[in-house]
Amino acid sequence: MGYLLSNSILIINTEIMGNTTITLSKGYFTSEITKSFLKDLQMACKTMEVDLFVKLFISYDLYHNEEYREVLNLIKHIVSSWYKPELGTKLIEVSKFESKCIFCNIGKKVNGYKWTYKHSLETIPLNRVVYASQIAFFFDYQDNQLIEFGVCNGYLDKEEMNLLNS
């Protein structure tokens, strides 16, 4: 039997605020590149490994722009906080959910990812605790081309969305 502790970012965290949005000029991403970017982002989210997010930004020429790198640094901050190799961290599951922004872009649809994990080398009984973390992304498109991408700092989690929709 385990316990679920949540390490979610559900309200504004001013400590990690900064530029949370990448605005692209129309045509920067074609519709094909947009599809490829979204597929690669989803692959990075399946593992929640920082290196895959960095490679994503490099692959799509988003890494060298200082404003875009602020968004990457925010992603890295959120995604790296859970993994502790010295504690034998094991990823259990990553699930995707739809949500709504409740702060900057109130009501805007966002895609959230929740991952659960354990620290298997932690002392008993802490090695049986299941932890959870979350991140949410928003997107804006024009003619099937990505023109805006960012991290949402204020959103409802999956359980809150279910409660709201019931």
Secondary structure, 3 states (H helix, E strand, C coil): CCCEEEECCCCCCHHHCCCCEEECCCCCCCHHHHHHHHHHHHHHHHHCCHHHHHHHHHHCCCCCCHHHHHHHHHHHHHHHCCCCHHHCEEEEEEEEEEEEECCCCCCCEEEEEEEEEEECCCCCCHHHCEEEEEEEEEEEEECCEEEEEEECCCECCHHHHHHHHC
